[in-house]
Amino acid sequence: MSNTFTETTSTSWFGRIRNSFGGVVIGLLLIVGMVVLLFWNEGRAVQTARSLTEGAGAVVSVNAQSVDAANEGKLVHVSGPVTTDYAPSDPDFAVSAKGIRLVRHVEVYQWTEDAKSKTTKKLGGGEETVTTYTYSKGWVDHPIDSSSFKQPAEHENPSMEILGRSFQVPEGKLGAFILDGAMLDRIGGEGAMSLTPDQQSKIGAAYAGTKKLSVIDGGIFLGWNPSSAIVGDYRISYEVAPLGTISVVGQQRGSQFAPYQTTAGDELLIVDGGNVPAGQMFKEAESANKVLTWIVRGLGLILLAVGFGLLLSPVAVLADVIPMLGSIVRMGTGIIAFFLAVVVGTVTIAVAWFYYRPLFGIGILVVGAVVAAATVYYGRLRQPASPPAAATPAAQS
């Protein structure tokens, strides 16, 4: 049985030119999409910032032990321990826990395919690609379709019959307040849960499959030999979101919480673990908004560069008729694509700022103009005086 497979493909110069023009269309769509994304992101950031500022000024901290009808419809802040009359459990293996949510993680021992390609440009503009496919076995948490392998023979994976699942209690309480499923979904903090060997008989009785079951290393192993897994064996582990103290900022609606609609546009419903003051919750939300804004900006600029690179790709392919010339041209188009991405991206962000924050944008423009004028003026002052012109022969006579 061979665990490697090599495939060599060739593309003519004309074929590469044709493909590059297809990339131009994708590049144009990518550029337009990123401009829209960057513009939208600035608006989203401003709206969220204004909504959080509005919420921070309107929130009222209340006692979790009673529901005051006077706060109906208001944005309230509540902290306290979560309780529930239910226990999350996995009926497939009779595993239960004390907490909010029990998460079952499943891995199956499967064949995996790894592809590595090396492309060489040929004189005349053609291209040869050598791809090496390597097959190995390992633990994977999702099914791999071996029929899509380049060499599926002798690398077959059985279907994955047991999948990961989450088992959550239907309802909880925060003092006198009721936490429905949507609120419980927002509570995280899952930690590893270890099974013990004395649970094996109970787990084995609930298991409906045919594989040998063992409880080992804090989890479940389905297969004949835990120390020497074969394709199709399973490894199952659990995590649990424990009961604990949480803090909630949301609209009081009866004895439950709902998203609070701000006039700025966003709906506010924030859940944090621990006893967190309302002010700190809003500061953390503001920080998260800034981080997300910069992530989207960075992603947008990168994809803009990719889009401009695709737009300019036919130029490099045309130059590839001489491989060395093509490499030089490709370096140049890469620099141009990066420059265009920075220019278009920053202009888009600037225009969005003027659109969403006109007063702030005008202020930045004025400050920038003053700084630029001062720099020019200071530069002229430091310029050395021109030496006097030499006398001409006619003047000397």
N, C-alpha and C positions, 0 to 999 in steps of 0.2 A: 504494500500500500504506500503510495507516494503522498506526502503531506505538503508538497510544493508543486506549483503549476505555473509555467511561464508562457505568456502570450505576447507576440510581437505584432504590432499594427503599424501601418504606414498611411500617411495622408499627403496627397500631392499639394503642390503650391497653390494650384487653382482651387482645390478643395478647402484649403486653409483660408484663402481669400473669401470664399463663399461663406464659410463658417464665421469669419470675423465680421462680415456685414450683418449676420444674424445677431452677433454680439452687440452691434451698434444699436439695434432696436431695444435690446435688453438694457443697454447703457442709458439710452434716452428715458426709458420708463423708470429706471433706478434714480436718475437725476431728478426727474419731476417728483417722484415719490418722496425722495429725501428732502427736497425743498418744502413740500407740503408738511412732512413730518416735523422738520425744524421749526417751521412757522407755527404749527399747531402746538408744539411742545412749549414754546414761550407763552402762548395763551393759557395752556393748561397750568403751567407753573404759577402764573400771575393769579389765575382764578383760585387755585388751591391755597396760595399764600394769603389771599384776601379772605377766603373762607375760614382759614385757621385763625386769622386775626379776629375775625368777627366772632368765631366760636369761643376764643379765649376771653373775649369781653362779655360774653353772654352766659357762660357756664356757671352753674350753681352746684356746689358740693352738698350732698345730702347724706343722711344716715341710712345705711342699708337695712336696718332692722324694721323700718316702717315705710309705707308708701303714702306720701302726702299728696292728696288730690290737688292742692294748690300749685303743685309743680307740673301738672298735666300739660304736655306739649312743650315744656321747657327743655333746654339742654342741661342735663344733670351729670354730675360726676359722683360715682359710687365706688367704694372699695370694700372688700370683705372676702371671707372664705367661701368657696363654692361647695355646695353639698348636693347630693343626689340620692334618690331611693333605688337607683338601678346600678347594675354592674355590667360593664361591657364584656362580652364573651364571644369566642369563636366556636360556633357549634360544630364545625368540621373536625375539631380536635379537642373539644371540651376544655378549652383554655379560657379562663376568666381572670379578671383583675379588678382591683379597686381603683377607680379613676374615671376619667371622662371619655377616653377613647383608647381602644386597643388596636394596634396596627400590626398586621401580619406581613412580614417580608419573606418572599419566596425566591430562592435561587435554584436553578436546575443546571446540572453538569451537561454542557453541550459542546458541539463543534463550533468554532468560530473561524471566520475567514478574514485575513488581513492582506490588503493589496498595497503594493509599493510600485510606483511607476518611475521610469527614467526616460526622459525625452531627449532625443538628439536631433539637431537640425542638420539637414543635408544641403550640399551645394545645389543651387537651383530652387531653393525655397521649400522643398519637401520636409517632412518630419517623420521620424521613426520613434515609436514608443514601445518600450519593453516593460511589461507589467508582470510582477512576480506575486502570485497568490500563495500565501502560507496558511496552513490549517493546523489548529491546535485546539485542545480541549480545556475548558475552564468553567468556573461558576458565573452564570449570567442571570440577571433578575428579570429578563423578558424573553419571550420565545424568539428563536432565530429560525427563519425559513431556509432550510438547507437546500431546497429546490432552486433557489436563486444563486447558489454558489457556481463559480465557473467550473468546478469539478465536484459535482454533488455525489458521484459514486463513491461509496465507502466512507462518506462523511455525512450520513443521514442523521438528522435530529428527530426524535419522536415529538409529538405534539405536547405542549405544556398544559397538563390537566389541572394543576393547582396553581392559582394565581394569588398575588398579594391582595389583601383587602383591609378595609378599615371598619371597625365595629364601634359605634358611638352610642352613648346613652341618649334616649329620646328627649330628656328634659333634666334640667338642673335648677338650683336655686342660689341666689346671691342675697342672703338675708331674706327679706320679704319679697324680693323681686324674682321673677321666673325667667330662666334662661332657656329659650327655645333652641331648636337645632341650628338655626342660622347664627345665633350667638355662640353656641358651643363650637361651631366650626372655626371661630376666630381664636379660640384658645389653643395654644401650642404647648411647647415645652416637653415633647415626648422624650422619654429616656428608656434605655435598654431594660428589658424585663427578662430575668433568667429563670428557666424551667429547671426543676430538680428531678433526679432519677426516680424518686418515689411517685411522681406523677405519670410515669410511663404506662402503667396498667390502665389508668383512667383515659389517657390520651389514645392508647391503642384500641380501647373498646369503642371509642367514638369514630376512629378512622375507618372509612368504608373502602379504602383501596386494598390492593393486593401486595404492595411492597412491604418488606420488613421494616418495622418502625423502631427507632432507638432514640432515647433522650440523652444527648451528649453535648458537652460544652455549652450548656444552658439553652440549647435549641433542640429541634427535631431533625433527625436524619432518616430519610426514606431510601433504603438500599441495603444490599447485603453486607457491605464492608465499609464502615465510616472512614477507615484509614486508607482505603483504595477505591475511590469513587469511579463509577463507570457512567457512560453517557445515559442520561435518563434518570439519574439519582437526584433527590431533592434535599435541599438544606433550608430549614424554616426557622426564623427567629421572630421575636416579638418586641414591640415597644409600647409603652403606655404613657398617656398624658395624665399625670396625677391630679388629684384634687388639691387645691391650694388657693392662696389668696390672689385675686385679680382686681384690676381697676377698669372701670368702664366709663366712657364719655359717650352719651347718646341721648336721644329724645325720650322722655318718659311718656309711655303710652300705656295707660292702665298700670298694671304691675309688671310690664315688660319694657324692653328697650327697642327703639326703632331708629333708623337713620334720621338725623336732624337736617332739614333743608335750610341752607343759608341763602341769604339774598344775593351773595356773591356767586352762587351757582353750584357749589359742591354739597354733597350730603356727608355729614359727619357721624361716624360710628367707630370709635377707637377702643380697642381692648389691649391692655398690657398685663403681663404677669407681675404679681407683687403689689404692695401697697404704694402706688405711685401718685403723687399730687397732680392735680389737674394742670397746673402750670408746666410741670415737667413733661407731661404727656403731650402737650401742644408744642413744646420746644423740640421734642423728639420727632414729632410729625413734621415740623418745619424743616428740621435737618434732613429727614428722609426725602422730603420734597426737593430740596436743593441737590441731594445726591442723585436722585432720579433725573432731574433736569440735566445735570452734567453728563450722566451716562447716555441719555438720548442725544445730547449734543455731540458727544464723542462718536457714538455709533453712526449718527447722521453724516458727520464729516468723513468718516472712514468709507462708508458706502457711497458717498459722493465721489470720492477719489476712485473707487472701483468703477463707478458709472462712467466717469470721464476716461478712465483707462480703457474700458470697453469701447467707448466712442472713438478713441484714437488708435485702437488696435489694428485696423486695416493698414495704417501707415507703416507700423512695425512689420507686419506680415509681408507687405510689398517689398520692404528692404531686406527681408530674410532670404532673398534670392542669393545674397552673399551673407552667410551666417554671421560673420563678425560685424558687418554693417548693420544687420538687423538688431544685434545686441546693443550697439551704440544708439541706434534710433529708439529702441525700447527703453533705454535708460532716460533718454531725453523726453519721450512721451510720458514716462512715469513722473518725472519732475514737473512737467506741464500739468498733468492730471492732478498732482498734489497741490500745485499752486491754484489751479482753477477751483478745486474743492474748498480750499481755505477762503478764497475770495467769495465764491458763491455762497458758501455756508455762513461766513461772517456777515455778509450783506443781508442774507435772509434773516438772520438773527437780529441784526440792527433794525431792519424794516419792521420786523415783528415787535420789537421793543417800542418803536415809534407808534405802531398801531395799537398795542395793548397798554403802553405806558407813555403817552405823548408828552406829558410834562417832564417826566424823568428823562425821557429820550432827548428832549430839547435841552435840558440842563446839561446832560453829558456832552451834547454837541457844542454848546456854548463853552463849557470848560475845555473841551478839546481844541476849539478854535483859539481860545485865549492862550493855551499852552503852546500851540503851533506858532502863533504870532509872536509870543515872547521868545521862543526858540530862534525864530528867524531874526528878530531884532537883536538879540544877544549875540548871534553869530555875526551880524554885520558890524557890531561894535568891536568885536575881537578881530575883525579882518584888518591886516596890516595896511597902512597907508601906501598908495602907489608912489614909487620913486619919481622925482622930477624928470621930465623928458630932457634928453641930451640936446645941446644946441646944434643946430644945423650948420653946415659949412657956410651957407650964405649969411647966416646971422653972425658967425664969428668974423667974417670979413667986414 
